[in-house]
């Protein structure tokens, strides 16, 4: 079963981190998502929770 996209329709790249404010992916990860293998998608998904936590903690 293919991994679902983590997109939450809040598409804003945070310049300081290079990650999307909504899903946590980089622009490169967003671009390749549809063509990525299931393994690549799972690897991307595994990185997102920590990225999102870091962005939440950094916001005032």
N, C-alpha and C positions, 0 to 999 in steps of 0.2 A: 504494500500500500504506500502510495506516495505521501511524503510529508506535506502537511498543509503550509501554505505561506504564512509567515508571522506578521504580515502587513496588517495594520490596524487603521489605515487611512489617516494617519497623522504623519505626513511625509515632510520632515524638516531635518536637514543634515546639520548637526551641531558642529560648527567650525572647529572648536577646541578639540573635539574627539574624533571627528570624521564619521560619527555614527548617526543613524537616523533616530530622531527623538521618539518616534512611535514604536519602531520594532527593534532598534539596536543594530541593524545591519549596516555595513559600509556600502558605498555606492557600487563598488565592484561586486559585492555579494548580492545586491539587489539586481544588478544587470545579468548575472549568470544564473539566477534562481531557477528560471524555467528550463534551462538546459542542464542544470546540475544533476548528478546522479543522486539516488536516495542517500548514499553514504555521505556525499558532500553536503546535502541538505541537513542531515542529522548533525554533522560536525558544526555547521553554521548555527543551527538551533541550540546546540549545547553551549555555545559562547554567549548567547544573547542575555540570559538572566543576569550574569555578572556585569555585563556592559550596562544594562538598564539600571541595575542597582547603583553602579558608580555614578551614572548621570543623575539619578535621583538624589544621591547624597551631595553632589556638587552644586545643585541648584539652591539658591537662597530661600 
